[in-house]
Amino acid sequence: MQLDHSFQVPVPQEETWRLFHDIEAIAPCMPGAVLDRADENSFEGRVKVKVGAVAMSYRGKGTITRDEAARRVVLDLSGSETRGGGTATATVTATLTPDGEGTAVRVRTDLDLTGKPAQFGRGILVEVGDRLVQQFAGNLQKHLSARPDAGTAAPDAARSAASTAAEPEALDMGAAVWPALAKRAKVPALVAGSVAVTLLAVRLLRRKSA
């Protein structure tokens, strides 16, 4: 399954590119994720998500490949549920291009899921992905705004928070899933409503004619 997203950050391309070299700085911006270990080219971490009363925890790892000339970073990710047989693998490609005084980030994700999340289907996963990218972009912008110099290393407090968190805070996917389900149900609901009104009108006419 291929998903495409994009967002903007309010700093120049070169400064954004330097930030994307620092996985420890940007990991806390991803909702529901905690980074356990990272070096220049690989990392390990955990993700916890929640849909209604169902919570799913994943433990995974990834490798990082960077194309300096193209300002492109590729993440190869794999993970599995800590309790259950579900798995997730993804190749995430982020490309940075200048956008006025800021930077446009285009993200392409090739995703493969098994287990409970695979039941939602592509349409809902796209909607969920849109919302997650929006949250990530918002957190990233706040992080950049809080830094005295966007080109320097992340503050010690941010690194400490990323490294000492024992358990990730569950990302409630219900907030993203239910609007998507409601949108899908909108047309059938309108059709059902129209049929109900028509039947009611027919019954009223029959009563009047009787």
Buried (B, 14 or more C-beta within 10 A) or exposed (E): BEBEBBBBBBBBBBBBBBBBBBBBBBBBBBBBBBBBEBEEEEBEBBBBBBBEEEBBBBBBBBEBEBEEEEBBBBBBBBBBBEEEEBBBBBBBBBBBEEBEEBBBBBBBBEBEBBBBBBEBEEEBBBBBBBBBBBBBBEBBBEBBEEBEEBEEBBBEEBBEBBBEBEEBEBBBBBEBBEBBBEEBEEEEEEEEEEEEEEEEEEEEEEEEEE
